[in-house]
Amino acid sequence: MNVISAIIIITIFSTLLLTMVNEGWKGNVALITVLVNGVISSSLAVPALQGVFFDQVLYGGNVIGQIPIRVDALSGWFILVMNFTVVTGVLYGRQYMKHYENQSANLTLHFASYMINHVAMIGIYCIQNSFAFLCVWELMAISAFLLIIFEHHKIETLKAGINYLIQSHICIMFLTFGFIWVNSFTGSFDFNAITAYTSSVSPAVSFTLFLCFFIAFAIKAGFVPFHTWLPYAHPVAPAHVSGMMSGVIIKLGIYGILRVLLLIKGDFMTMGYFILVISVITGVYGVMLAIIQHNLKKLLAYHSIENIGIIGIGIGLGCVGLGLNNPFLAFAGFAGAMLHTLNHSLFKSLLFYVAGTVYQATHTLDIEKLGGLIKKMPQTSTLFLVGALAICGLPPFNGFISEFLIYSGLFKGISTGSFFSTSFLVPSVFGLAIIGGMAMLCFTKAFGIVFLGKERHLLPTLIREAEFQKLFPKYLIGAMIIIIGLLPQVFVKLVTMPVSLFLNEYNLSDQPIEFSRILQWVSMAAVLFILLCLVMLLIKKVVTKSAEIDVAPTWACGYALPSPRQQFTANSFVRPFRKLILPLLMMNKKEGEIKGVFPGVMHSETHPYDKLEATLIDLPLMHLRGFIGRFKFLQNGNPQFYILYGVVFIFFIIALPLFVNAIVYVIELIKEIGK
């Protein structure tokens, strides 16, 4: 029995078992299944990172033909990244879903979809037959849709799920077109046919084929302007699903782009410049919209777009390095992109899990209604702070490591490249710096408003710290975040094998060592600084041990009778920034009219909206609805008209072949007369 068959059989058996066990055991069945499938798939991934690739061919029948199952270092890296996040997701999710234990059928479908989605992602990373690849991609899309619409009784959840499903199938349409294009010239469904085809055509044709695949995978990854599904799907899904979607599902798009770059033989400079431009726009636009959000999970969703931009900058830099025959640039770009794929899966899943814990404790995700949670949920608050520091790229956390690699490559490219390449790399440096600065502003707002200060509104329940079962997977992720930051040389070395697939003609032995040495010193300096701060706090505690401690409310800046409503709101915190970028935004503001010298209670709300979505999605749909609306008269509710439509349709079906045959007969007759 091959590995794929074993994983499929285990998943089918577990799905049947889910229908037989009670609500309390459904999460455990999913956990055991995900762990077993994770171990089996990792048994192929770990040797692949050591240079031992898995290659097996299955027979898919007369239609599909041979189905190659290949696990190289690139597949192995993404499988390991995925397995860790999927396991922590189900560890957290089985506790999160205990709030819904009265929905037995819904839970069965939910956990079955979770397991099937995991298997589908494994298949995407292993299968290299385009027909079979599209099948598992469709399975992944549908199972993710079912995960998103768990709370399908909410209209906004259904809208977000349908939006995701439609755009997922637009992605599949582009994939299908690209695979048909290659198959029509080569007669093969094997991924290697892409290499054979692009090796024999002009660079312009190769780039056009690359664009087709790039658009498909960019929709899944969330590159601007193909991102509009993402800010809706992430907030409405359960927290562990949001973490998995942001952590690994959108990374399927990153894997697809990297796989296509390995297969397509074309002009890497052109592809690199194209990816750089799209990625800088994606990163800046994503974090810009994240700053002005009021919903905590929607804020995190836009940060997923931002980090996809950072990963894309690394990929673009790697392509430019290949085009310039510069192994340093290529290694820094691809290694930074792959390492940031891992890092983002860690800190973003952690942040979404914390957001889920906050939601279940307070029953709201509105940042304006929260505050002071650090006093009631200290461990949850600390974990959010760790994720926030990591996503801002600060040492000694993991986000710094991958961003440092990308920065190093950009600066090296500026100093050694041509004027033309420098004109692309300099804006990329500025873009990456702006992304980092705005990320710090955003998470200063998020952490400060949600966890510091006092409650801004009376919350409905008694808030308490989450139980250990919910905290444990978060601590696992937090530990990985710190380990990567403290031991970067280990992970830079791990990513060397996947990067070598792009640079197989170059010797990479010196590149990881050089980067690791620098990163180690920077991380150790940050650790020493933190230890120094801890020592100072310890000294303070010892010195003030005998002093009396007065417990009092948070200082109110001199107000004798302060109100929590006098605190900064999330909106007022970023108001200067919002006014600065107002021309790039759509901001709907609702506020009452000020009447009299002593006005009464005032209420003001701002609702940000994505300007690109309004231009590229809403406007065309409005015109389409207007055009279709002209044909409303056809659906008039009169049965006689519907019968007439059927009769007319049958008439045309019968008449059309006769009409075509008559035309063919006339053409043949004209030919005979001409002779």
C-alpha positions as CSV (number, residue, x, y, z in Angstrom):
1,M,0.0,0.0,0.0
2,N,1.4,3.4,-1.0
3,V,1.5,6.4,1.3
4,I,-1.3,8.4,-0.4
5,S,-3.6,5.3,-0.3
6,A,-2.9,4.8,3.4
7,I,-3.7,8.5,4.2
8,I,-7.0,8.3,2.2
9,I,-8.1,5.0,3.9
10,I,-7.4,6.4,7.4
11,T,-9.3,9.6,6.6
12,I,-12.4,7.7,5.2
13,F,-12.4,5.4,8.3
14,S,-12.1,8.4,10.6
15,T,-14.9,10.2,8.8
16,L,-17.2,7.2,9.3
17,L,-16.2,7.0,13.0
18,L,-17.1,10.7,13.5
19,T,-20.8,9.8,12.7
20,M,-20.8,7.2,15.5
21,V,-19.1,8.9,18.5
22,N,-20.6,11.6,20.7
23,E,-19.8,15.3,20.5
24,G,-17.1,15.2,23.1
25,W,-15.1,12.6,21.1
26,K,-15.4,14.2,17.7
27,G,-12.5,16.6,18.3
28,N,-10.3,13.7,19.6
29,V,-11.0,11.6,16.5
30,A,-9.9,14.5,14.3
31,L,-6.8,15.1,16.4
32,I,-5.7,11.5,16.2
33,T,-6.4,11.4,12.4
34,V,-4.5,14.6,11.7
35,L,-1.5,13.4,13.9
36,V,-1.3,10.0,12.1
37,N,-1.6,11.6,8.6
38,G,0.9,14.2,9.6
39,V,3.4,11.6,10.8
40,I,3.0,9.6,7.5
41,S,3.4,12.6,5.3
42,S,6.3,13.9,7.4
43,S,8.1,10.6,6.9
44,L,8.4,11.6,3.3
45,A,9.1,15.3,3.9
46,V,12.0,14.9,6.4
47,P,14.1,12.8,4.0
48,A,13.3,15.1,1.2
49,L,14.9,18.0,3.1
50,Q,18.0,15.8,3.4
51,G,18.2,15.2,-0.3
52,V,16.3,11.9,-0.5
53,F,13.4,12.6,-2.7
54,F,10.3,10.4,-3.0
55,D,9.1,9.5,-6.5
56,Q,6.3,7.0,-7.3
57,V,3.9,6.6,-10.2
58,L,0.3,5.5,-9.8
59,Y,-2.0,4.5,-12.6
60,G,-5.1,6.7,-12.9
61,G,-7.0,5.0,-15.6
62,N,-7.3,5.6,-19.4
63,V,-8.4,9.3,-18.9
64,I,-5.8,10.5,-16.4
65,G,-3.0,8.2,-17.2
66,Q,0.0,8.0,-14.9
67,I,-0.1,10.1,-11.7
68,P,3.4,11.0,-10.5
69,I,3.7,11.3,-6.7
70,R,6.9,13.3,-6.1
71,V,8.1,14.8,-2.8
72,D,11.1,16.9,-3.3
73,A,12.6,19.4,-0.9
74,L,10.1,22.2,-1.8
75,S,7.2,19.9,-1.2
76,G,8.8,18.6,2.0
77,W,9.3,22.1,3.4
78,F,5.6,23.0,2.8
79,I,4.3,19.7,4.2
80,L,6.2,20.2,7.4
81,V,5.0,23.8,7.8
82,M,1.5,22.7,7.1
83,N,1.5,19.8,9.5
84,F,2.6,21.8,12.5
85,T,-0.1,24.4,12.0
86,V,-2.8,21.9,11.2
87,V,-1.9,19.9,14.4
88,T,-1.9,23.0,16.6
89,G,-5.2,24.1,14.9
90,V,-7.0,20.9,15.8
91,L,-5.5,20.9,19.3
92,Y,-6.9,24.4,19.9
93,G,-10.1,23.8,17.8
94,R,-11.3,20.8,19.7
95,Q,-11.5,23.0,22.8
96,Y,-12.8,26.0,20.9
97,M,-15.7,23.9,19.4
98,K,-16.9,22.7,22.8
99,H,-19.0,25.8,22.9
100,Y,-21.0,24.2,20.0
101,E,-21.4,20.7,21.4
102,N,-25.2,20.9,21.0
103,Q,-24.7,20.8,17.2
104,S,-23.8,17.2,16.7
105,A,-24.3,17.0,12.9
106,N,-22.7,20.4,12.3
107,L,-19.6,19.3,14.4
108,T,-19.4,16.0,12.4
109,L,-19.3,17.9,9.1
110,H,-16.9,20.4,10.5
111,F,-14.2,18.0,11.8
112,A,-14.7,15.7,8.7
113,S,-14.0,18.8,6.5
114,Y,-11.0,19.6,8.6
115,M,-9.5,16.2,8.1
116,I,-10.3,16.1,4.4
117,N,-8.8,19.6,3.9
118,H,-5.6,18.3,5.5
119,V,-5.5,15.3,3.1
120,A,-6.2,17.5,0.1
121,M,-3.3,19.8,1.0
122,I,-1.0,16.8,1.3
123,G,-2.1,15.8,-2.1
124,I,-1.5,19.2,-3.6
125,Y,2.1,19.1,-2.3
126,C,2.7,15.6,-3.6
127,I,0.8,15.1,-6.9
128,Q,2.3,16.3,-10.1
129,N,-0.3,15.3,-12.6
130,S,-2.4,18.3,-13.6
131,F,-5.7,16.5,-13.9
132,A,-5.3,14.8,-10.5
133,F,-3.9,18.1,-9.1
134,L,-7.1,20.0,-10.1
135,C,-9.2,17.3,-8.4
136,V,-7.4,17.6,-5.0
137,W,-7.4,21.4,-5.4
138,E,-11.2,21.3,-5.8
139,L,-11.5,19.0,-2.8
140,M,-9.4,21.5,-0.8
141,A,-11.6,24.5,-1.9
142,I,-14.9,22.8,-1.1
143,S,-13.7,21.5,2.3
144,A,-12.4,25.0,3.2
145,F,-15.7,26.4,2.2
146,L,-17.5,24.1,4.6
147,L,-15.1,25.1,7.4
148,I,-15.7,28.8,6.8
149,I,-19.6,28.5,6.9
150,F,-19.7,26.6,10.2
151,E,-22.0,29.3,11.6
152,H,-24.2,29.2,8.4
153,H,-27.2,30.7,10.2
154,K,-25.5,34.1,10.0
155,I,-26.0,35.9,6.8
156,E,-22.6,37.5,6.8
157,T,-21.0,34.1,7.2
158,L,-22.9,32.7,4.1
159,K,-22.0,35.7,2.1
160,A,-18.3,35.4,2.9
161,G,-18.3,31.6,2.2
162,I,-20.0,32.1,-1.2
163,N,-17.6,34.9,-2.0
164,Y,-14.7,32.6,-1.2
165,L,-16.2,29.7,-3.2
166,I,-16.7,31.8,-6.3
167,Q,-13.2,33.3,-6.3
168,S,-11.8,29.8,-5.6
169,H,-13.4,28.6,-8.8
170,I,-12.1,31.6,-10.7
171,C,-8.7,30.4,-9.5
172,I,-9.5,26.9,-10.7
173,M,-10.6,28.3,-14.1
174,F,-7.1,29.9,-14.6
175,L,-5.4,26.7,-13.5
176,T,-7.5,24.6,-15.8
177,F,-6.7,27.0,-18.7
178,G,-3.0,26.8,-18.0
179,F,-2.9,23.0,-17.8
180,I,-5.1,22.6,-21.0
181,W,-2.7,25.0,-22.8
182,V,0.3,22.8,-22.0
183,N,-1.5,19.5,-22.6
184,S,-2.7,20.7,-26.0
185,F,0.9,21.1,-27.2
186,T,2.5,18.2,-25.3
187,G,-0.3,15.7,-24.9
188,S,0.8,15.1,-21.2
189,F,-0.6,15.9,-17.8
190,D,2.7,15.6,-16.1
191,F,4.1,18.8,-14.6
192,N,7.4,18.1,-16.4
193,A,5.5,18.8,-19.6
194,I,5.5,22.5,-18.6
195,T,9.3,22.5,-18.6
196,A,9.4,20.7,-22.0
197,Y,6.9,23.1,-23.5
198,T,8.4,26.4,-22.2
199,S,11.9,25.3,-23.2
200,S,10.8,25.3,-26.9
201,V,8.8,28.6,-27.0
202,S,9.8,32.2,-26.9
203,P,10.2,34.1,-23.5
204,A,7.0,36.1,-24.3
205,V,4.9,32.9,-24.5
206,S,6.5,31.5,-21.4
207,F,5.7,34.7,-19.5
208,T,2.1,34.7,-20.7
209,L,1.8,31.1,-19.4
210,F,3.4,32.2,-16.1
211,L,0.9,35.0,-15.8
212,C,-2.0,32.5,-16.2
213,F,-0.7,30.4,-13.4
214,F,0.3,33.4,-11.3
215,I,-3.2,34.9,-11.4
216,A,-4.6,31.5,-10.2
217,F,-2.2,31.1,-7.3
218,A,-2.3,34.8,-6.5
219,I,-6.1,34.5,-5.9
220,K,-5.5,31.7,-3.4
221,A,-2.5,33.5,-1.7
222,G,-4.3,36.9,-1.5
223,F,-2.1,39.1,-3.6
224,V,-3.6,42.6,-4.4
225,P,-5.8,43.0,-6.4
226,F,-6.9,39.3,-6.1
227,H,-7.4,39.6,-2.3
228,T,-11.0,40.6,-1.9
229,W,-12.3,37.3,-0.6
230,L,-9.7,37.1,2.2
231,P,-10.9,39.9,4.6
232,Y,-14.4,38.4,4.7
233,A,-13.6,34.7,5.0
234,H,-11.1,34.9,7.8
235,P,-13.2,36.9,10.3
236,V,-16.4,34.7,10.0
237,A,-14.7,31.3,10.3
238,P,-14.0,29.7,13.7
239,A,-10.7,30.9,15.2
240,H,-8.8,27.7,14.5
241,V,-10.0,27.7,10.9
242,S,-8.9,31.3,10.5
243,G,-5.5,30.4,11.9
244,M,-5.2,27.5,9.5
245,M,-6.4,29.5,6.5
246,S,-4.0,32.3,7.2
247,G,-1.2,30.0,8.3
248,V,-1.2,27.3,5.6
249,I,-4.2,27.4,3.1
250,I,-3.2,30.7,1.5
251,K,0.4,29.4,1.4
252,L,-0.8,26.9,-1.2
253,G,-0.7,29.9,-3.5
254,I,2.9,30.6,-2.5
255,Y,3.8,26.9,-3.1
256,G,2.1,27.1,-6.5
257,I,4.1,30.1,-7.6
258,L,7.4,28.6,-6.5
259,R,6.5,25.3,-8.2
260,V,5.7,27.1,-11.4
261,L,9.0,29.1,-11.2
262,L,10.8,25.7,-11.0
263,L,9.0,24.4,-14.0
264,I,8.8,27.3,-16.4
265,K,11.9,28.1,-18.4
266,G,11.6,31.8,-19.2
267,D,13.0,35.3,-18.5
268,F,13.5,35.3,-14.7
269,M,14.3,39.0,-14.7
270,T,10.9,40.0,-16.1
271,M,9.1,37.6,-13.8
272,G,11.1,38.9,-10.8
273,Y,10.4,42.5,-11.5
274,F,6.7,41.7,-12.0
275,I,6.4,39.8,-8.7
276,L,8.4,42.6,-6.9
277,V,6.0,45.3,-8.0
278,I,2.8,43.3,-7.2
279,S,4.3,42.3,-3.8
280,V,5.3,45.7,-2.7
281,I,1.8,47.0,-3.5
282,T,0.3,44.0,-1.7
283,G,2.3,44.5,1.4
284,V,1.8,48.3,1.7
285,Y,-1.9,48.2,0.8
286,G,-2.6,45.3,3.2
287,V,-1.1,46.8,6.2
288,M,-2.5,50.2,5.4
289,L,-6.1,48.8,5.5
290,A,-5.2,46.7,8.6
291,I,-4.5,49.8,10.6
292,I,-8.0,51.3,10.2
293,Q,-10.0,48.1,11.0
294,H,-12.2,47.9,14.1
295,N,-12.7,44.2,14.0
296,L,-9.8,42.3,15.5
297,K,-10.0,39.3,13.2
298,K,-10.4,41.5,10.1
299,L,-7.3,43.4,11.2
300,L,-5.4,40.2,11.3
301,A,-6.8,39.1,7.9
302,Y,-5.4,42.3,6.3
303,H,-2.1,41.5,7.9
304,S,-2.1,38.2,6.1
305,I,-2.3,40.2,2.8
306,E,0.7,42.3,4.1
307,N,2.8,39.2,4.9
308,I,2.0,37.6,1.6
309,G,3.5,40.8,0.1
310,I,6.6,40.3,2.2
311,I,6.9,36.7,1.0
312,G,6.4,37.9,-2.6
313,I,9.2,40.4,-2.3
314,G,11.5,37.5,-1.3
315,I,10.3,35.5,-4.3
316,G,10.8,38.4,-6.7
317,L,14.2,39.1,-5.3
318,G,15.1,35.4,-5.8
319,C,14.0,35.6,-9.5
320,V,16.1,38.8,-10.0
321,G,19.1,37.0,-8.5
322,L,18.6,34.1,-11.0
323,G,18.3,36.6,-13.8
324,L,21.5,38.4,-12.7
325,N,23.4,35.1,-12.1
326,N,23.9,36.3,-8.5
327,P,23.6,33.3,-6.0
328,F,23.7,35.6,-3.0
329,L,20.6,37.5,-4.1
330,A,18.8,34.4,-5.2
331,F,19.5,32.6,-1.9
332,A,18.5,35.6,0.2
333,G,15.3,36.0,-1.7
334,F,14.1,32.4,-1.8
335,A,15.4,31.5,1.6
336,G,13.7,34.6,3.1
337,A,10.4,33.9,1.4
338,M,10.3,30.2,2.5
339,L,11.4,31.0,6.0
340,H,8.8,33.8,6.2
341,T,6.2,31.3,5.0
342,L,7.0,29.3,8.2
343,N,7.2,32.3,10.4
344,H,3.9,33.8,9.3
345,S,2.2,30.4,9.8
346,L,3.3,30.5,13.4
347,F,2.7,34.1,14.6
348,K,-0.5,34.5,12.5
349,S,-2.1,31.3,13.8
350,L,-1.1,32.3,17.3
351,L,-2.8,35.7,16.9
352,F,-5.9,34.2,15.5
353,Y,-6.1,31.6,18.3
354,V,-5.8,34.5,20.8
355,A,-8.5,36.4,19.0
356,G,-10.8,33.4,19.3
357,T,-10.1,33.2,23.0
358,V,-10.9,36.9,23.4
359,Y,-14.1,36.4,21.4
360,Q,-15.3,33.5,23.5
361,A,-14.5,35.4,26.7
362,T,-16.1,38.7,25.8
363,H,-18.5,37.8,22.9
364,T,-17.2,40.6,20.8
365,L,-14.3,41.3,18.3
366,D,-15.0,45.0,18.2
367,I,-11.8,46.6,19.3
368,E,-13.7,49.7,20.4
369,K,-15.6,47.7,23.0
370,L,-12.6,46.0,24.6
371,G,-9.9,47.1,27.0
372,G,-8.1,46.1,30.2
373,L,-8.0,42.4,29.3
374,I,-4.3,42.0,30.5
375,K,-5.5,42.1,34.1
376,K,-8.1,39.3,33.6
377,M,-6.3,37.2,30.9
378,P,-2.6,37.8,31.6
379,Q,-1.3,34.6,29.8
380,T,-3.5,35.3,26.7
381,S,-2.3,38.9,26.6
382,T,1.3,37.9,26.8
383,L,0.9,35.4,24.0
384,F,-0.7,38.0,21.8
385,L,2.2,40.4,22.6
386,V,4.7,37.7,21.5
387,G,2.8,37.2,18.2
388,A,2.6,41.0,17.7
389,L,6.4,41.5,18.3
390,A,7.1,38.6,15.9
391,I,4.9,39.9,13.1
392,C,6.5,43.4,13.4
393,G,9.9,41.7,12.7
394,L,11.6,42.6,16.0
395,P,14.4,40.5,17.4
396,P,14.8,38.0,19.0
397,F,11.6,36.7,17.4
398,N,11.2,34.7,14.2
399,G,9.8,37.4,12.0
400,F,13.1,39.3,12.2
401,I,15.1,36.4,10.8
402,S,13.2,36.1,7.5
403,E,12.9,39.8,7.0
404,F,16.6,40.2,7.6
405,L,17.4,37.7,4.9
406,I,15.2,39.7,2.4
407,Y,16.7,43.0,3.5
408,S,20.2,41.7,3.1
409,G,19.5,40.5,-0.4
410,L,17.9,43.8,-1.4
411,F,20.8,45.9,-0.1
412,K,23.3,43.5,-1.8
413,G,21.4,43.8,-5.1
414,I,21.4,47.6,-4.9
415,S,25.2,47.7,-4.4
416,T,26.0,45.2,-7.1
417,G,23.2,45.4,-9.6
418,S,22.7,47.5,-12.7
419,F,20.8,50.8,-12.8
420,F,17.7,49.1,-14.1
421,S,17.6,46.4,-11.4
422,T,18.4,49.1,-8.7
423,S,15.4,51.1,-9.9
424,F,13.2,48.1,-8.8
425,L,15.1,47.1,-5.7
426,V,15.3,50.6,-4.0
427,P,11.5,51.0,-4.0
428,S,11.3,47.4,-2.6
429,V,13.5,48.4,0.3
430,F,11.4,51.5,1.0
431,G,8.2,49.4,0.7
432,L,9.5,46.8,3.1
433,A,10.5,49.5,5.6
434,I,7.1,51.2,5.3
435,I,5.4,47.8,5.8
436,G,7.4,47.2,9.0
437,G,6.7,50.7,10.4
438,M,3.0,50.5,9.8
439,A,2.8,47.0,11.2
440,M,4.3,48.4,14.5
441,L,1.7,51.2,14.5
442,C,-1.1,48.7,13.9
443,F,-0.2,46.3,16.6
444,T,0.6,49.0,19.1
445,K,-3.0,50.1,18.5
446,A,-4.4,46.5,18.7
447,F,-2.5,45.5,21.8
448,G,-2.9,48.8,23.6
449,I,-6.7,49.2,23.0
450,V,-7.6,45.5,23.5
451,F,-5.4,44.6,26.5
452,L,-4.4,47.8,28.2
453,G,-6.4,50.5,29.9
454,K,-9.9,49.8,31.1
455,E,-13.0,48.3,29.7
456,R,-14.7,50.7,27.3
457,H,-18.1,49.0,27.5
458,L,-19.8,46.8,30.0
459,L,-19.2,43.3,28.8
460,P,-21.9,40.6,29.3
461,T,-20.0,37.9,31.1
462,L,-17.3,37.4,33.8
463,I,-14.0,37.4,31.9
464,R,-11.4,34.8,33.0
465,E,-8.3,33.3,31.7
466,A,-8.6,30.4,29.2
467,E,-8.2,26.9,30.4
468,F,-4.8,25.1,29.9
469,Q,-6.1,23.0,26.9
470,K,-6.6,26.2,25.0
471,L,-3.3,27.7,26.1
472,F,-1.1,24.7,25.4
473,P,-1.1,24.9,21.5
474,K,-0.4,28.6,21.8
475,Y,2.6,28.0,24.0
476,L,3.8,25.4,21.5
477,I,3.7,28.1,18.8
478,G,5.2,30.7,21.1
479,A,8.1,28.4,21.8
480,M,8.7,27.8,18.1
481,I,8.6,31.6,17.5
482,I,11.4,32.1,20.1
483,I,13.4,29.0,19.1
484,I,13.6,30.2,15.4
485,G,14.7,33.7,16.7
486,L,17.4,32.2,18.9
487,L,18.6,29.5,16.6
488,P,18.3,30.9,13.1
489,Q,21.3,28.9,11.8
490,V,19.3,25.7,12.2
491,F,16.4,26.9,10.1
492,V,18.5,28.7,7.5
493,K,20.3,25.4,7.0
494,L,16.9,23.5,6.7
495,V,15.7,25.8,4.0
496,T,19.0,25.4,2.0
497,M,17.8,22.2,0.3
498,P,14.6,23.7,-1.1
499,V,16.5,26.8,-2.3
500,S,19.1,24.6,-4.0
501,L,16.4,23.4,-6.4
502,F,16.4,26.9,-7.9
503,L,20.2,27.2,-7.7
504,N,21.3,23.7,-8.5
505,E,24.3,24.9,-10.6
506,Y,25.7,27.1,-7.8
507,N,27.6,26.1,-4.7
508,L,25.5,27.2,-1.7
509,S,27.8,25.9,1.1
510,D,29.0,29.4,2.1
511,Q,25.7,31.3,1.9
512,P,23.8,29.7,4.9
513,I,26.9,30.0,7.1
514,E,27.4,33.7,6.3
515,F,23.8,34.5,7.0
516,S,23.6,32.3,10.1
517,R,26.6,33.9,11.7
518,I,25.2,37.4,11.4
519,L,21.8,36.4,12.5
520,Q,23.1,34.6,15.5
521,W,25.0,37.7,16.7
522,V,21.9,39.9,16.3
523,S,19.6,37.5,18.1
524,M,22.1,37.0,20.9
525,A,22.4,40.8,21.4
526,A,18.6,41.0,21.6
527,V,18.6,38.2,24.2
528,L,21.2,39.9,26.3
529,F,19.2,43.1,26.2
530,I,16.1,41.2,27.4
531,L,18.1,39.4,30.1
532,L,19.4,42.8,31.2
533,C,15.9,44.1,31.5
534,L,14.8,41.0,33.5
535,V,17.8,41.5,35.9
536,M,16.8,45.1,36.4
537,L,13.2,44.1,37.2
538,L,14.5,41.4,39.6
539,I,16.7,43.9,41.4
540,K,13.7,46.3,41.6
541,K,11.6,43.5,43.1
542,V,14.3,42.6,45.7
543,V,14.8,46.3,46.7
544,T,11.1,47.0,47.0
545,K,10.2,43.7,48.6
546,S,9.6,45.2,52.1
547,A,7.8,48.3,50.8
548,E,4.0,48.5,51.0
549,I,2.2,48.2,47.8
550,D,-1.0,50.1,47.2
551,V,-3.5,48.7,44.7
552,A,-5.3,51.4,42.8
553,P,-7.0,52.0,39.5
554,T,-4.9,52.8,36.4
555,W,-3.7,56.4,36.6
556,A,-6.3,58.7,34.9
557,C,-3.9,61.5,33.8
558,G,-5.1,63.8,36.6
559,Y,-8.9,63.4,36.1
560,A,-10.7,63.1,39.5
561,L,-13.7,61.1,38.2
562,P,-12.5,59.6,34.9
563,S,-14.7,57.6,32.6
564,P,-13.4,54.7,30.5
565,R,-14.9,56.4,27.5
566,Q,-12.3,59.2,27.8
567,Q,-9.6,56.7,26.8
568,F,-8.2,56.6,23.3
569,T,-10.4,54.6,21.0
570,A,-8.9,52.5,18.1
571,N,-10.2,55.1,15.7
572,S,-8.7,58.1,17.5
573,F,-5.4,56.3,18.0
574,V,-4.8,56.1,14.3
575,R,-6.6,59.3,13.3
576,P,-3.5,61.2,12.1
577,F,-2.5,58.2,9.9
578,R,-6.0,57.9,8.6
579,K,-6.2,61.5,7.6
580,L,-2.8,61.2,5.9
581,I,-3.9,58.4,3.6
582,L,-7.5,59.5,3.2
583,P,-7.3,59.9,-0.6
584,L,-6.5,56.2,-0.9
585,L,-9.4,55.1,1.4
586,M,-13.1,54.8,1.3
587,M,-14.4,55.8,4.7
588,N,-18.1,55.9,5.5
589,K,-18.7,58.0,8.6
590,K,-21.9,58.2,10.6
591,E,-22.2,60.8,13.3
592,G,-25.0,62.8,14.9
593,E,-25.6,66.5,14.4
594,I,-24.3,68.9,17.1
595,K,-27.2,71.0,18.3
596,G,-27.1,73.8,20.9
597,V,-24.4,75.0,23.2
598,F,-24.7,71.9,25.4
599,P,-25.3,69.0,23.0
600,G,-26.6,65.7,24.3
601,V,-25.1,62.3,23.8
602,M,-23.2,62.0,20.5
603,H,-22.5,58.9,18.5
604,S,-19.9,58.6,15.8
605,E,-18.9,55.6,13.7
606,T,-16.4,55.1,10.9
607,H,-16.7,52.1,8.5
608,P,-13.6,51.6,6.3
609,Y,-14.0,49.9,2.9
610,D,-11.6,48.5,0.3
611,K,-11.4,51.0,-2.5
612,L,-10.0,48.4,-4.9
613,E,-12.9,46.1,-4.1
614,A,-15.3,48.9,-4.9
615,T,-13.6,49.6,-8.2
616,L,-12.8,46.1,-9.4
617,I,-15.6,44.0,-7.9
618,D,-18.6,46.2,-6.9
619,L,-18.7,48.5,-10.0
620,P,-18.5,45.7,-12.6
621,L,-21.2,43.7,-10.7
622,M,-23.4,46.8,-10.5
623,H,-23.2,47.2,-14.3
624,L,-23.8,43.4,-14.8
625,R,-26.9,43.5,-12.6
626,G,-28.2,46.5,-14.5
627,F,-27.7,44.6,-17.8
628,I,-29.3,41.4,-16.6
629,G,-32.1,43.4,-15.0
630,R,-33.3,44.4,-18.5
631,F,-34.4,40.8,-19.0
632,K,-36.6,40.6,-15.9
633,F,-39.7,40.6,-18.1
634,L,-38.8,37.0,-19.1
635,Q,-39.4,35.8,-15.6
636,N,-42.9,37.1,-15.2
637,G,-44.5,34.3,-13.2
638,N,-46.9,33.3,-16.0
639,P,-46.9,29.5,-16.7
640,Q,-48.0,30.0,-20.3
641,F,-44.9,32.0,-21.1
642,Y,-42.6,29.3,-19.4
643,I,-44.3,26.6,-21.6
644,L,-43.7,28.9,-24.6
645,Y,-40.0,29.2,-23.7
646,G,-39.8,25.4,-23.7
647,V,-41.5,25.0,-27.0
648,V,-39.2,27.7,-28.6
649,F,-36.1,26.0,-27.1
650,I,-37.2,22.6,-28.5
651,F,-37.8,24.2,-31.9
652,F,-34.3,25.7,-32.0
653,I,-32.7,22.4,-30.9
654,I,-34.5,20.7,-33.8
655,A,-34.0,23.5,-36.4
656,L,-30.4,24.2,-35.7
657,P,-28.9,21.0,-37.1
658,L,-31.3,21.3,-40.1
659,F,-30.1,24.9,-40.7
660,V,-26.4,23.9,-40.4
661,N,-26.9,21.0,-42.8
662,A,-28.7,23.3,-45.3
663,I,-25.8,25.7,-45.2
664,V,-23.3,22.9,-45.8
665,Y,-25.4,21.6,-48.7
666,V,-25.5,25.1,-50.3
667,I,-21.7,25.5,-49.9
668,E,-21.2,22.1,-51.5
669,L,-23.6,23.0,-54.3
670,I,-21.8,26.2,-55.0
671,K,-18.5,24.3,-55.2
672,E,-20.0,21.9,-57.7
673,I,-21.3,24.8,-59.9
674,G,-17.9,26.4,-59.7
675,K,-16.2,23.3,-61.1
